Amino acid sequence: MANQPMVHKSAWLSKINSILLIAVIVVAGAHFLVVNDLSTKGFVFKDLKSKANQLTIDRQAMENSISALGSYQAINPRIKAMNLVAADNIHYISWDQYLVAVK
């Protein structure tokens, strides 16, 4: 009779040990999945950051090209090649604001 409580206690500890083992395996698996997901997101973030930097450099180069092509030094030879004449004095017609047509 003295052996029965010991066997019962041993079975109870065995169940607790198996539950703890399953819990450790589940937590380790979850930890692996989280670390894997974070490392993948880190690589994606690094790639996106390098693409953003490259796009910034490309945008700056395009803005410089726009400024260079729109400058007077770039436009003046094209104006001369098309035989256009520069306008010196511009006069606008101003209408009298009190002028009214009468029937």
C-alpha positions in Angstrom: 0.0 0.0 0.0 2.9 2.3 0.5 3.8 1.9 -3.1 0.5 3.1 -4.5 0.9 6.8 -3.5 4.4 6.8 -5.0 3.1 5.4 -8.3 0.3 7.9 -8.4 2.7 10.7 -7.7 5.1 9.4 -10.4 2.3 9.3 -13.0 1.3 12.8 -12.1 4.8 14.1 -12.5 5.1 12.3 -15.8 2.0 14.1 -17.1 3.4 17.5 -16.0 6.7 16.7 -17.6 5.1 15.8 -20.9 3.0 19.0 -20.8 6.0 21.1 -20.1 7.9 19.4 -23.0 5.1 20.1 -25.4 4.9 23.7 -24.2 8.7 24.1 -24.7 8.4 22.7 -28.3 5.5 25.0 -29.1 7.3 28.1 -27.8 10.5 27.1 -29.6 8.6 26.7 -32.8 6.8 30.0 -32.4 10.1 31.7 -31.6 11.7 30.3 -34.8 8.7 31.5 -36.9 8.9 35.0 -35.4 12.7 35.3 -35.9 12.4 34.0 -39.4 9.6 36.6 -40.2 11.6 39.5 -38.7 14.8 38.6 -40.6 12.8 38.3 -43.9 11.2 41.7 -43.2 14.7 43.2 -42.4 16.0 42.1 -45.8 13.0 43.5 -47.6 13.3 46.7 -45.7 17.0 47.0 -46.7 16.1 46.4 -50.4 13.4 49.0 -50.3 15.6 51.5 -48.6 18.3 51.1 -51.2 15.7 51.5 -54.0 14.4 54.7 -52.3 18.0 56.0 -52.2 18.5 55.2 -55.9 15.2 56.8 -56.8 16.2 60.0 -54.9 19.5 60.1 -56.8 17.7 59.5 -60.1 15.1 62.3 -59.3 17.9 64.7 -58.5 19.7 63.9 -61.8 16.4 64.5 -63.7 15.8 67.8 -61.9 19.3 68.8 -62.9 18.6 67.9 -66.5 15.3 69.8 -66.5 17.1 72.9 -65.1 19.9 72.6 -67.7 17.5 72.1 -70.6 15.4 75.0 -69.5 18.2 77.4 -69.0 18.8 80.4 -71.3 22.1 78.9 -72.6 20.3 75.8 -73.8 17.2 77.5 -75.2 19.1 80.4 -77.0 20.8 78.1 -79.7 17.5 76.4 -80.4 15.7 79.8 -80.9 18.4 80.9 -83.4 18.2 77.6 -85.2 14.5 78.1 -85.8 15.1 81.7 -87.0 12.8 83.2 -84.3 13.0 86.9 -83.4 13.1 88.0 -79.8 10.4 90.5 -78.7 11.9 93.7 -77.3 9.0 96.0 -76.5 5.7 94.6 -75.6 2.7 96.9 -75.6 -0.7 95.8 -74.4 -4.0 97.2 -75.5 -6.0 98.5 -72.6 -9.6 99.1 -72.9 -11.3 101.9 -71.1 -13.4 100.3 -68.4 -16.2 102.8 -68.9 -16.6 102.0 -72.6 -20.0 100.6 -73.3 -21.6 99.7 -76.6 -24.7 101.7 -77.4 -27.6 100.4 -79.5 
